[in-house]
């Protein structure tokens, strides 16, 4: 690529444009236009009339360095008209790819996909550019919510690029595969693809050929955030932004800030809010509507963590309206549902979660299915255990699925004076009958207690009809006291069961103090009636 460095100093007024014309197709088809960045300002002043490939190359380089620069469209359209006049099929294919990239950077996905399809037809699927375009076309299935279709197309593109040994171009399908597998919930495969892509990036990074490095680091930041690895996530996002700055790649900085804002808001909401504002400002400056909408999703996530629930719900709603991709729209609805839960509005949370579930189920996006089911468990407490069981069925054991094991740990103590602690705080139940019932169900373990028998033990002199009414009220009181762990209480046919997975129980029926104020004598009598005193 030594000729590139001398292009603007070569003798003769037309010689720089001629050199660019001769090298343009090779540079454009190998994804290396940003090598022109050091002399781009001089190249923009060249007279490129009758040099359509040189115009395309300068436009592509300008697009990489100065997103939204008005000269880009002017150069591309002039080159397109000249190539049409020449009836240069290959040249038109290269130009179509450039036009697709420009539309993609504006968030105009329909236009971008149309140009990529045209490029593929004109190039007859040639490699490497045709295979790279095939990888881009995987977005078509992704935006319909068809993750498996998107993965199949990206894998086809990767196989073609592997066959010809084009390492730098392999980054394109690998980036898409990471994105799709993160959405799908196959985190181990996403990590393997990231490792493979990072290896390629390390080989080519010093050449300044491609911009993929910041995006790879940002996607790793998302993966680590989903797994709850805060330090690793923060480091990956910091690397993404540093590399974007080093490469003068503002578009990738926008992506990194949007992702960091959305996925790390839980532990640094103030930074997430700042990220969302800056990402939106920069996305609007370069005319990218897609990432402008995603910045709103990041803002909403930050506002939720700052307990500004009304503002967060409004932003999540705006993002859901703006994002046409069902998977991204579902993310907004999940955020809305989780915010409604925090504000105490379980009916509204249920509506948001159910709509989100309808969007992700066709895609078999099991991570999001699991997360939605966990939300529904909290919103529909009487069906909570069913929803949690469904969430668990989606998990493959990756740490990213630990979210349905609530951070509000549940401890039940029967040594001395019995107590229930949720997240380190003692639970104060509305009635002593509700508190006693938790101890009884904990002691009964997985076999549970027959509802009729428990009601008789609690209210021995009440009429059967009255007992049934009191029992329904009691279950509500128990679930209300357990809060985020309410799903653990389930009615299986005629028996009541408390799911004790992950629950710490200290002591047994022989260790509690029956002089404990309020519950001691009642608990002793109930345990005796249910024959649980020897448990």
Beta strands, then each sheet from edge to edge (+ up, - down):
strand 1: 410-413
strand 2: 419-422
strand 3: 425-426
strand 4: 449-450
strand 5: 489-492
strand 6: 495-498
strand 7: 504-506
sheet 1: 3+ 2- 1+ 7+
sheet 2: 4+ 6- 5+
end
